[in-house]
Amino acid sequence: MTTAPMLRARGLRKEHGRGAGLVRAVDGVDLDVAAGETVAVMGPSGCGKSTLLHLLGGLDRPSGGEVWLDGSRVDDLGEKALARIRRTAVGFVFQAFHLMEELTAVENIELSALLAGRSPRAARRRAEELLEQVGLADRARFLPSALSGGQRQRVAVARALSNEPLVVLADEPTGSLDSAATLDVLHLFESLHQAGQTLVIVTHDARIAATADRLISMRDGAFVDETRLTGGSTGHLGALVGLED
Ligand SMILES: Nc1ncnc2c1ncn2[C@@H]1O[C@H](COP(=O)(O)OP(=O)(O)OP(=O)(O)O)[C@@H](O)[C@H]1O
């Protein structure tokens, strides 16, 4: 018996503009991500990595093709049903954190858990547990503006986990961080991987990519190369030499 992948894309396309201005941002992508697998996607600026993540997570609609999550097709859902999938089944991590600046660290996570359908008490408990897990229990009542970049991203990862997502989609999660903060976030992703979280990470950082089970190279909207990194930990830097742009 074969198990359906946690995340599947078939013939995925996204076009922007028309006529001479037509851009094929994603141009026929097939992808299977198994439950518990971490996949890293690398490629030059403008090759379609962010667009791909947006399509996979239902933040954007494809021009063609299909997206399946845990065995169910999601790209053809109505707006309400798709929004529900985003709130309850997908965790997003962005380069620029996208925390709500007027809410404290714990409230940012709590809000997300509330939106996913938890009771106020369960949402607060979940938020506190997650802050503990990312090593920021002592910063719970801090506003994002009082946190470092690395701390903000750890709050953002905790928020992404608040709905116990089937898949976490991370778009350049260390792109705004210095080297020390990058290592903190890298270790956080490694621990998620070890805990069995399904992850797709778009990154320019070979150290982050080296934590993946599989590295996909993207060019001009399409996948052009794939490397399986057996073992899925930081011992793969050698395999990545030449793949980072
Ligand atoms: N809303 C839009 N309208 C028109 N073109 C767009 C739009 N969004 C993205 N594009 C184009 O689609 C292509 C892919 O963009 P995308 O942001 O997915 O690339 P990327 O690989 O994530 O780049 P980067 O690494 O710089 O973030 C680019 O050529 C971009 O200009």
The ligand as an ORCA input file, in Angstrom:
! r2SCAN-3c Opt
* xyz 0 1
  N       2.092     39.997     -8.905
  C       2.974     39.839     -9.895
  N       2.783     40.433    -11.100
  C       3.659     40.252    -12.109
  N       4.772     39.488    -12.019
  C       5.012     38.895    -10.847
  C       4.143     39.024     -9.716
  N       4.653     38.297     -8.699
  C       5.800     37.733     -9.153
  N       6.010     38.097    -10.434
  C       7.130     37.667    -11.278
  O       7.190     36.253    -11.205
  C       8.544     35.813    -11.182
  C       8.781     34.966     -9.960
  O       8.725     35.773     -8.769
  P       8.980     35.155     -7.321
  O       8.798     36.252     -6.329
  O       8.176     33.948     -7.167
  O      10.525     34.749     -7.421
  P      11.539     34.278     -6.290
  O      12.297     33.139     -6.864
  O      10.815     34.053     -5.022
  O      12.507     35.525     -6.146
  P      13.356     36.059     -4.860
  O      14.381     35.004     -4.574
  O      13.963     37.341     -5.388
  O      12.374     36.290     -3.756
  C       9.410     37.078    -11.241
  O       9.815     37.285    -12.552
  C       8.475     38.160    -10.771
  O       8.814     39.392    -11.364
*
